Amino acid sequence: DYTYAELELDRVFNNYSSWFNFGGQESVWTDGPQGSALEYTENSSGADFAMGAGRDAFRNENSSVGLNLLWDVSDYLSLELDYHDSSATNEPNSPNGSSSLLAISAFTRDRTSGYFNGAFPVLELGLSDPLSPDDMIVTGSVFANDFSRMDIDQLELSGNYGFDSGFIESIDFGVQLTEVDNRATSSVVQRDAWGGVTSVGAIGDLMTPASASSAFDEISGGTDSRRQMDFYTYDINELIERTEALIASGDATLFTPGDGNLGPCGTALCPKGPNDLDQDRRTTESTEAIYVQLNMATEWGDYPVDMRLGLRYEQTDVDSTALAPSYTGLNWVAGNELSLQSSGSTFTSLSGDYDYTLPNFDMSIDFSDTLVGRFSISKTLTRPNYEDIQGGTTLDSPVRVDGGTGNRGN
């Protein structure tokens, strides 16, 4: 048998946001020693009212081929061979990579309030000037490429031996071999240019006025008159082209990412290529299993009884190799923005193994034609997620003033 499936997903988005910078704070809290904020306000003259746009796509491809052979050796013995080879891939399907964001801002935000005492959180902005397209300037960007692949090889030889009579009706037995290979790679070109790289008025003609007034009207509190409604939408590729033209003419700053990689376009407004990786994580999980099960039948008085007693032994070996960034420090970009700095990447290797003996017992009793009683007890094994056994330490960017987060597999 052979199965093939393919999925392509394209995404276009616009958004707007305001980032808290922890200055000039006012707040209203609920009662109690561990109250939560009902209202939170910051006063910071000339802060950014941020907007973003992105266009990206990815493609999934899954394929699986299998072969099954059944051999009736005799009236008592049958053997079965089953082999399956499956693979799944995920890759970018856009010149902008698997995800992209190019942001703009108007530095006219003087007061920012969040109201959390209703069913819907409300963002209210106090702007020093009415929103104008000529106030918008190009700021930071993120272009990411993510690739992943999984391969599974499975081989099982199983059999059944039956008896003409007696307490034991038949015996099931088998051997299974499974190998799972996972690889996940990623690269990011991130410009933390949140303070801006262009002058006011340089991109105003690319802005399209938009309103979010009806975006949440089905949610209680979604029509709150205090909520910031107006923002601008724009096409990310048009803005990339304009920004690169401004850089070439000297009317915009060429902002170099923390790792210095400007991407194949030379402006950092594009993703890295598939061979220019920040992270490359690989795991191989090999499992050998052997099992046997006795299928039994008897009677308890006038009640037919069926029983199964099984035992399974599994041995698993795991190898993990990871290319991960070597972090060296932090740069304070602006406000609540801290940028991670790294000096290249290094490979690390981890290995581990474990084995388990897994028993099970099942019993059923036919009390009547319409009532069956059942009892089961077993020990089973669930494997960890692949991201949990991948090696390499990764820190999440950006880091905030109150700390950062990261992860590492085991």
ZIVENUR-V150324 format. One record per run of one state. SS is the DSSP state (~ for helix, > for strand, _ for the rest). FROM is the first residue (numbers start at 1). TO is the last residue. Records with the same first field share a line. If there is no record, write none. Layout:
SS->FROM-TO ; FROM-TO
This chain:
_->1-1 ; 18-24 ; 30-36 ; 73-76 ; 93-98 ; 116-121 ; 128-132 ; 136-136 ; 163-167 ; 192-203 ; 207-207 ; 212-229 ; 234-235 ; 249-278 ; 301-302 ; 335-336 ; 367-371 ; 379-385 ; 390-392 ; 396-398 ; 401-402 ; 404-405 ; 409-410
>->2-17 ; 25-29 ; 37-72 ; 77-92 ; 99-115 ; 122-127 ; 137-162 ; 168-191 ; 208-211 ; 230-233 ; 279-300 ; 303-334 ; 337-366 ; 372-378 ; 393-395 ; 399-400 ; 403-403 ; 406-408
~->133-135 ; 204-206 ; 236-248 ; 386-389
